[in-house]
Amino acid sequence: MSADDAPTEEGEGRSARLGRADALLIALLALTLIPFVIVIFGGVGRSSPLVVAAVTGLAIVAAALFLSWATETLEITVPVSAALALLALIEVLPEYSFEVVLAWERRIELAASSMTGSNRLLLGVGWPLIFFVAYFAARARRRPFRAVEIPRALAADVLFLSAATVYAVLIAAKATLGLLDAVVLIALYVAYIVNALRSGRTESEEEEEEEGEPGIVGKLQRLPGIRRALVVVVFLAFGAFVIGFGAEPFIAGLIASADSLGVPQFFLIQWVAPFLAEFPESLTAFLWAATIVSVARGLGNLVSAKLNQWTLLIATIPIVYSLSLGHPAEIALVQLSRDEILLTAAQTLLGVAMLARLRLTLFDAVLLLALFLTQFAVPAIRLEVAVAYVLSAAAYCAIGRSPLPLVRALRSHGSAESSE
């Protein structure tokens, strides 16, 4: 080893150590397990739905963060595109647990509200915030930033998201959700995963990797192999334990709290539960966006999460519902659930039209956030907002010719893979 190499290795060793702030954050998150165990297994405070919802909700947020960090730490052993898909799958486990509980109890209207709420939060708030975080981070560093440029590897993700959106509209149109729908949606997601595994790393992803992961994950990835594996196992075990034992009490506490507070159950299940579930994965994406150089990766994480929820999360509902009945069954969707799915599909259509240009601009972010806040503040005009989403998507395609960059990127990516 040369003299020039020594400082580098020493620097890497120091960077692998968690700082005091990092250790304190991990400790505080781990401490949420104490009240969780006391309430869930000791029975203390179980008579108060608010206490149960608060204690389990905090523990679920901690569990989701640990699951997120563990999965991101594993990224150094798998292709980045596949790692994003794996990360999105692990990070939405809390949301899956909510859907399983609601579908098992056959509260289909609430299950649909949770699914559509999480989808609309992710796109209507998550995508715009990716832009705003990168924009203000660039301004703070006095660097120019006009748009999130989408790498060609994400073009296929946009295509799969389009297909899932078309099928969601079909589900709403036929007003039923069954096992056949679950098979189609799962097949669509499997095709997406296979494509992600085949695509491997792109040049832009390799350049981002050289910058290193931000925060705690970057330090965990530089730990020695055995210590890194131990941390991953502990984090995954924590997440599995809390979600496994906490999802049902959390949902029950949330519903009971809604009744005691005079708040509609539909509102809490559609927005509060998904917000807690979405926060960790969004935080990960925002950290990437704050680096500016990895902003496309942050958006890619949320796009992958959106596709995950728009396929597997919907598929979970009829599967668990059928298991709860003990035989295959088809769910008849009420008008409210159909309207919610159509509104979510319309929002997704606009998101696809924007990303088809392979960039996300300030205007795009403001439009997505404004339309989301409108339907959130005035739920009664959900269909009018759905029309606004569709008309906006049509304008992007007609005026901005948004599909053309996507088509060129898909052809270019396909040609590159063939040549390899």
Steps between C-alpha positions, in 0.01 A plus 500: 500500500637836399510809717232654280265209571529510877306818565222382272450177688521682830237746378275216395538344842395821671203547264377150585450599863161630594510851642344598829189639329458181296538279807254717693240473222535122484473478879187715510337290229593181684349638823156503335508124554469544878154663511398275209573185700343646815176584320472202262625223730462657844151632437578841652290770332316254274170647616584831329484486117701824477783354708506180294494691169773741612734237646464254213513779241834630631642148512383433144676817378820383675460152352451641152817710533700198617365293211590779261857532631550124494383470142704797381808355667455190285515707181875452472444132420228529230445716188371848586183470289410171669595645839252786449225246435602298808519818707152606388363154584648492851416860583128457431468200733316715758246598237464135399438406862219756518342362183525143630325591827220692328447240227501214752234680702314559169499876540543538125397865482768589757756276326432681172528837673837407653631375166389803301612741773852358509521515120385860479725613786800345331442671167320817605737593782805275470589572138469881533704501822781314324526796263470764773762333725750486212409852386559664838809287567643624169415861586672465836813385318457763228464236233256514206207258511208509257367146483539144619643325196372142471762240394405271214497200737185644658317516167385139540366582847281771349373251241409244768331773703292588194389139460405474867297821471305368203418184692391699807250687280372163378449386861299812578297464181396140569443583871654175623835391640585131497777245496538524123574869541756411765671258260520763226639766735755264654611389153545863403720564803703182441562617142619832639740326742636277224562806284672675793729202556585484130574870471772495768698821558507798273786746469306767690431256782868411523593868516249554781638201686842659504349788697399251767177458688398791724478482878471185706473262205830614350677426828330164542603397149865565589492282810699172489300214351406315820402815692301625203315168471424503874356852482285405200364191680420697818327778306295251295405304815389819676286600203342157458423473874333841528301475178397141571361577845412867461303534175168362630502695831596817312213471254255409777622789714476741208143398418392520865674837536307629201174411669598660831631818334208534262730474197388286204671160496546536125711815547738353760548174310549678167750761617642442851591131462657543152690810616671301776574219255627731224717724719810274521523425127438865418771603746746273320409654166528854641851427631601393151337810353692722742827376353380641163719254307271213610170683460396275209564201722276647769221549249565151365449360849156662525407397145588141590300527823204639305514210254527256790190642667309530174545127434588281800316710757176479302557128442533443875137599564314221308757238604464568873123548466467156340719343768281653770192340342672167444423492127564709185279807496452812293454838667220726381632856517267769632472830313728684744781246450458520122518880512814484715669258259407716199635814670825318585526369144445849359774638725733220390421573136621858548813378677573264211447780246749715688766230535456398136703814421775349718508806724310654791492880511392767747169543316439124517567490874274797572217357287515158667505651849221751424265236360572267791431770759177590318357149516628462859335822619174450308432124464154568358650613168717192453348427157554859385863474609526168315386676183762772561767229528391339173479830311843601630645167387345549157652848480845362582467244222354741243702814570815361654508182287601322820493138371778560244799517741368187675474309174851608394639399840336157483639442150844619604500286813383197303772552240766534771391174663502321162852619424621378838 
